[in-house]
Structure formats: C-alpha cells, structure tokens
C-alpha cells in the first residue's frame, strides 16, 4: 500500500513537471491573450494524459500477456500484436479509406487479436517448454508480420503512414482531439485491473486454475482482448512503444511478487511514471527540439533490463 | 460418490482409456495404481475436468462434470495435478489463499482467512507463509500446493502423485492428514506410485493396466501376488505386516 502512495505522489509530481515542460514558453505565452490557455489545454494536458494512459495500459497489458503465456520475457510488442494490428489498420486504409475512425480502430483491434491468437497456436505447437523459446518465436513472428506490413505499405505508397505506426513511438504530435482513443486503452486497463485475481490464478497453470473453478480459456480470451485493444489504440495514436510492458512488470514482480490483486495497480502507476520520465527527458535533452520517447525508453529500458538480468541469479 | 460410466479416451489413434466403469465410495481413501502408461493420470484428469470427456459419463456427488458449472465443481472437489509448476512469484500464504477463491471470488471473509490459516498450520507452513514459492525447496512447494487444495475444503480431494516430491516424514504426514480427513467423512482419490503407501493407507484400490481396470477392492483383495504380478509384469512377494499387505518388489 505504501508503494502505491509513493508512486501516486511521484506520478503527480511528474505530471506537474510535464505540464510545465515543452518547446513553447508558458510564461512568455501569458503575455498574449489566450495563448497560454491554448498551449496548456490544447497541448500540455492532452500530452501528459496520453503519456500516462499509454504507460499504464502498456505495463498492464504486458503483465496480462505474461500471465497468458506464463513467461516473463514477453510483451505485446514482442509477440506480433502491434504488427498485426498495423496490418488491420493498413487493410482498412487501403480498402475503405473513408471508413469512420471507430471502424479503423475495430479493424486494428480485431487484427491484433487474431495475430496474437495465431501466436498462441504457434507456441502450443512447439513442444519445448524452454523459457527463451517463447520470446524468440514471438520476435520471429512479429518480424514476419512487420515485413508483410512494410511490403504492403511500400507497394501501396503508404510507407510513411506505416513507419509512423511501427517505428518508435513519440508524443510530440499529441494535441486535444488526437489522443482520445487512448481512453479506450485506459478502459481496457481498468477491465484488466478488475480481473486481476483471474489473471493471477491463470498464471498457476491451466490445471490448477480449472481446479479452482476458473475457466482458463475465458480468461485467456479476456486477456487477449485487453492486450489487442491497448496495443491497437497506442500503436495507432503514437506508434509502438517498446519495453514498458517488459521492464515495469518484471521490476514490480521482483519487488512485490505476482499477487496481481496487490501489484497490478503498482504496475500501472509504474508504467505511467516511467513513460512520463522518458517523455520529459526526451523534451529536455535537445530543447527546444525533441527526442522520441521510444528512443529514450530504448536506452533506459535496455539498461533497466540488463540490470534485471544481472540481478536475476541473486534473487532466484 | 464418483461414478464413471462407459468412459473411453483417445489421443490421436492411441487408446488411453477403454470403456471404464467405476463407482468410487465416499469417506474413503482410494488409490489408483498400475504401471506407467496405464491411464491413471488421464482418468484422474477426466474426473477433475482438466480434459474434456470424449465418450462416456462422469459424475461427482451426482454432478455431471461435463455439464456442471466449473465453479460449482470447485466447491465439491479440489484438484492437484501432477507436479504443478507455478511460474508466478507468489507467497505461500497467497497461493494457499487462492484455495478459497471458489467461495469468495475475490472478497475473502473472516471464515476464508481462518481456513487459510488452518491449512498453513496443518501442513507446517505457517512460518513459511510470507516466503516466495520460488525460494522454497521442491517438497515445501509441494506442501504449499497441498495446503491450497486442503484450504478448498471440498468433500473430494483429487491428487495426482502427491508424494512425488516429498521426503519420508512429509509423505507419511500427508497420508496421516488424508486419513484424518477420511475419519471426518471426506474422500480422497489419488494416483500413487509407491504401492506400499497404497497398501498401508488406502481403503480402496483401483488397479489399472493399458487403459482398463484389472482389479478393484480393499488392499487385502487387490494386493495379492497373482494380481500384482500380472499388473506389473514382474515377480514379487507380498508379506503381511501389522494386518496390512507389504509388497516386496525391490528384492
């Protein structure tokens, strides 16, 4: 409980900082009528919210994916969810370019769901229970899907759009009216938080979970929906954001274990905080220009991950 | 009572179980014995609804396992699959706490907490309660799983080779615990590898071979040289010790 309080305080501080940092000088803007309010409500608040929603949603969907696969080294970004969602989005863009936004998002989510379900099938067909086999197959699967998306994008002159989705995510384009889809990712995250016990029991394995009166297949389906929706919304709004779903759940698991009822909220707060730190750093390092959050996260995430692996033997 | 009628099971072309009929009595410890590949674990898994029934019918206390909502079944029988491997970092008390989940679905009452505390105590795990499972020995982990099944407080306890990871003292302690439960009117169905544990503790023995039941009854009737030599395809001696059969298969 103390951890939740600390993280909440940290997140509030970071959010306040995020509202004050950016290319435009808020103090100078106050001199002009209404400009400060426009910058504040039109850009800073949406951006801060977008980062927090994405971070929390990605971290939680990382946990969900890890519970489904019973493997700590996977996240939606490494099992093909993002790439297959991009494939769905690309298909709608090509065949029904005028479709309503919700149709596009539905297509992305459904495609993300299908791509992840195919991955689960693949994993089941592989007899080896080697821990590293699952993430390796996931990387290959997402690589294949990514290549298909790039190829189609190339052939249809949509390569620019495709690279925005698949390349490292960044939040500089977020303004009011262009991030609201992330609230759907937020809603999916809340759903996962409410089902925390079910995902925790799923992690005990199908045999024990069934014995406890859970229907594992139903929980897996719920988890896949959460993961697909979150990935599709984040991917379509800001692009793929790596590492959050991998690093945050692993750190939280080391510290407090996998009783998700207690830890999932911490994971969500941790994900939001980590992404916000990275986004603020990205805005500051070459101010007034920006480094994409994905790049900052790549560096910080890699260091954190190495640290995790380094410490692994000591903590068993 | 657990009733199995005309149960058959195949995996691919291989016939795992062939036309099994069984009626397992309540208030007894029933042991499933037989050589490797006899279908014991498959039978237990089918009764425990861990696999879908392909042909035939199974009911536990009158509830058809294929039809009854799984949550209702979780309040009638607790299941411990063979060597469960929990990859989650859970504390012992948290794992045992999940045994109460079929009842509270996330909102444990005082009664649930009391049952968990009792299960921890019975399996000598109270001191290990706050420890993570991945920091324990195989035997301690196995006891934590047993405590979880125990906390589920069901009439039936289905255990697949529960002694596998336990040392002598804990194996005997578990059998004593099961027999205390039996004296309280509860029932156990277990796959047992060590036939002498079956001989010493079971009330009812079901001997399986090649997917069929070859003998069924109290230990004195089933654990005879004639039955066992045919069952395991190996010569052995059966002595009597304190009124129970003792199988000398290792000499």
Interface residues (C-beta under 8 A of the other chain):
Chain A: X67 X70 X71 X72 X197 X200 X201 X203 X204 X205 X206 X207 X208 X210 X211 X212 X213 X214 X215 X253 X254 X257 X258 X259 X261 X316
Chain B: X45 X48 X49 X50 X70 X71 X72 X73 X74 X75 X77 X78 X79 X80 X81 X84 X85 X86 X87 X88 X89 X90 X91 X94 X95 X98 X99 X101 X102 X105 X106 X132 X134 X135 X145 X148 X149 X152 X158
